[in-house]
Amino acid sequence: MGESPQVALVTGGNRGIGLEAVRILLVEKLPHKVFLGCRDLKAGQAQAKLLCESFGDRVEALELDVADSESLRKAAELVAEKSGGHLDILVNNAGILLEGDGKHFAMEAARQTFAVNFEGVVAATEAFLPLLKASPAPAVVLSTSSSQGNRTLGLLGEEHRKALIHSSTCRGFESYWLTWWRACRIQTTAIIAFQL
């Protein structure tokens, strides 16, 4: 009896780091199936079609908005249906940066960025947690981040920084992520977090 095929999902998988993560998974032949998560399904399908030309039908676009609970629910149902009820690798890559260098700081932009880049990671992980727990082997959750989290926090005044992170020792959004995982105590899932 052969090993159970591995299944991976990359959020924000239709461009940039996410698209490269999809390619790496396909090149290395690690998972049997890769879901390319994207907000714009047409753009995701176009990328998936190109990837299928090189790697066969091992990649599929999946409409997914990490800031939308209904989108997450539907995506998790679709992955469960097409994967036999498990997910082995979740790459949390979706993210935004609404404020660029040199622009005037706006608290609303920081809130929206935090909602996607932190709360979206937590929401996506929670949505796919039942499938990760059903993985035949310890599942892997990989969260990409950047120095933009630290830069964004640096733009905030002390009062706003405390309101957002509730801690003066937090290095950035990554610390919240790791703290959240410690609180979950998920023993069947291996967690890998890194900063790009």
C-alpha positions as CSV (number, residue, x, y, z in Angstrom):
1,M,0.0,0.0,0.0
2,G,1.5,3.4,-1.0
3,E,1.7,6.5,1.0
4,S,-1.3,8.8,1.1
5,P,-0.8,11.7,-1.4
6,Q,0.2,15.0,0.2
7,V,-2.0,18.0,-0.3
8,A,-0.8,21.7,0.0
9,L,-2.5,25.0,0.0
10,V,-0.7,28.3,-0.6
11,T,-2.7,31.5,0.2
12,G,-1.8,34.4,-2.0
13,G,-0.5,31.9,-4.4
14,N,-1.0,33.6,-7.7
15,R,2.0,36.0,-7.6
16,G,5.2,36.9,-5.9
17,I,6.4,34.7,-3.0
18,G,3.2,32.7,-3.0
19,L,3.6,31.7,-6.7
20,E,7.2,30.8,-6.1
21,A,6.1,28.6,-3.1
22,V,3.6,26.8,-5.4
23,R,6.4,26.3,-8.0
24,I,8.8,24.9,-5.4
25,L,6.2,22.5,-4.1
26,L,5.6,21.3,-7.7
27,V,9.2,21.1,-8.7
28,E,10.2,19.2,-5.6
29,K,7.2,16.9,-6.1
30,L,6.5,17.1,-2.3
31,P,2.7,17.2,-2.4
32,H,0.7,15.3,-4.9
33,K,-1.8,18.3,-5.2
34,V,-1.2,22.0,-4.7
35,F,-4.1,24.5,-4.2
36,L,-3.1,27.9,-5.4
37,G,-5.2,30.2,-3.1
38,C,-6.2,33.6,-4.6
39,R,-8.8,36.3,-4.2
40,D,-9.0,36.8,-8.0
41,L,-10.1,33.4,-9.3
42,K,-9.5,34.3,-13.0
43,A,-5.9,35.4,-12.3
44,G,-5.4,32.2,-10.2
45,Q,-6.8,30.0,-12.9
46,A,-4.5,31.6,-15.5
47,Q,-1.5,30.9,-13.4
48,A,-2.7,27.3,-12.6
49,K,-3.1,26.7,-16.3
50,L,0.5,27.8,-17.0
51,L,1.8,25.6,-14.2
52,C,-0.3,22.6,-15.4
53,E,1.5,22.8,-18.7
54,S,4.8,22.0,-16.9
55,F,3.6,19.9,-13.9
56,G,0.4,18.2,-15.0
57,D,-2.9,18.6,-13.2
58,R,-1.3,18.7,-9.8
59,V,-2.2,22.4,-9.3
60,E,-5.6,24.0,-9.0
61,A,-6.7,27.6,-8.4
62,L,-8.9,28.0,-5.3
63,E,-10.8,31.3,-4.6
64,L,-9.8,32.4,-1.2
65,D,-9.9,35.7,0.7
66,V,-8.3,35.4,4.2
67,A,-10.2,38.4,5.4
68,D,-13.6,36.8,4.5
69,S,-14.9,34.1,6.8
70,E,-17.4,32.8,4.2
71,S,-14.7,32.6,1.6
72,L,-12.5,30.6,4.0
73,R,-15.4,28.3,4.9
74,K,-16.1,27.5,1.2
75,A,-12.4,27.0,0.4
76,A,-12.0,24.6,3.3
77,E,-15.1,22.6,2.2
78,L,-13.7,22.4,-1.4
79,V,-10.2,21.3,-0.2
80,A,-11.8,18.7,2.0
81,E,-13.9,17.4,-0.9
82,K,-11.0,17.2,-3.3
83,S,-8.4,16.0,-0.9
84,G,-10.1,13.1,0.8
85,G,-10.6,15.2,4.0
86,H,-7.0,16.3,4.8
87,L,-4.4,19.0,4.3
88,D,-0.7,18.4,4.9
89,I,0.9,21.7,4.2
90,L,-0.6,25.2,4.7
91,V,1.5,28.1,3.5
92,N,0.0,31.4,4.9
93,N,1.3,33.9,2.4
94,A,-1.6,36.2,1.6
95,G,-0.9,39.8,2.7
96,I,-1.2,43.4,1.9
97,L,0.7,46.7,2.5
98,L,-1.6,49.6,2.0
99,E,0.9,52.3,3.1
100,G,4.0,52.7,1.1
101,D,7.2,54.4,2.0
102,G,7.0,58.2,2.0
103,K,3.2,58.3,2.3
104,H,1.5,60.0,5.3
105,F,0.6,57.4,7.9
106,A,-3.1,56.5,8.2
107,M,-4.4,54.5,11.2
108,E,-7.2,53.0,9.0
109,A,-4.6,51.6,6.6
110,A,-2.7,50.1,9.5
111,R,-5.9,48.5,10.8
112,Q,-6.7,47.0,7.4
113,T,-3.2,45.7,6.9
114,F,-3.2,44.1,10.4
115,A,-6.6,42.6,9.7
116,V,-5.3,40.8,6.6
117,N,-1.7,40.1,7.6
118,F,-2.3,38.9,11.1
119,E,-6.0,38.2,11.6
120,G,-6.2,36.6,8.1
121,V,-3.4,34.2,9.0
122,V,-5.2,33.2,12.2
123,A,-8.6,32.9,10.4
124,A,-7.1,30.8,7.5
125,T,-5.3,28.5,9.9
126,E,-8.4,28.0,12.0
127,A,-10.5,27.3,8.9
128,F,-8.1,24.6,7.7
129,L,-7.3,23.3,11.2
130,P,-9.6,20.3,11.0
131,L,-8.1,19.2,7.7
132,L,-4.5,19.7,9.1
133,K,-5.4,17.6,12.1
134,A,-6.6,14.9,9.7
135,S,-3.3,14.7,7.9
136,P,-1.8,11.2,8.0
137,A,1.6,12.6,9.1
138,P,2.2,15.7,11.2
139,A,1.0,18.7,9.1
140,V,3.1,21.7,8.4
141,V,1.9,25.3,8.7
142,L,4.3,27.8,7.2
143,S,3.7,31.5,7.6
144,T,5.6,34.0,5.5
145,S,6.1,37.5,6.7
146,S,8.4,40.4,6.0
147,S,10.0,43.3,7.7
148,Q,7.0,45.3,6.7
149,G,5.3,44.2,9.9
150,N,8.1,45.7,11.9
151,R,8.2,48.8,9.7
152,T,4.4,49.3,10.1
153,L,4.7,49.1,13.9
154,G,7.6,51.6,13.8
155,L,5.3,54.1,12.1
156,L,2.8,54.0,15.0
157,G,3.0,56.2,18.0
158,E,3.4,54.5,21.4
159,E,-0.4,54.8,22.2
160,H,-1.4,53.1,18.9
161,R,1.3,50.5,19.1
162,K,0.1,49.4,22.5
163,A,-3.5,49.4,21.2
164,L,-2.5,47.1,18.4
165,I,-0.1,44.7,20.0
166,H,-0.8,44.9,23.8
167,S,2.9,44.4,24.5
168,S,6.0,46.5,24.4
169,T,8.2,43.4,23.9
170,C,6.6,42.3,20.6
171,R,9.0,42.4,17.6
172,G,6.2,42.5,15.2
173,F,3.3,40.5,13.9
174,E,5.4,37.4,13.9
175,S,5.4,37.3,17.7
176,Y,1.7,37.4,17.9
177,W,1.5,34.5,15.5
178,L,3.9,32.3,17.6
179,T,2.1,33.3,20.8
180,W,-1.2,32.3,19.2
181,W,0.2,28.9,18.2
182,R,1.5,28.2,21.7
183,A,-1.9,28.9,23.1
184,C,-3.5,26.3,20.7
185,R,-1.3,23.4,21.9
186,I,-1.8,21.6,18.6
187,Q,0.3,18.4,19.2
188,T,-0.4,16.7,15.9
189,T,0.8,19.7,13.8
190,A,4.4,20.8,13.2
191,I,4.6,24.5,13.0
192,I,7.3,26.2,11.0
193,A,7.4,30.0,11.0
194,F,9.9,32.2,9.3
195,Q,10.4,35.7,8.2
196,L,11.4,36.7,4.7
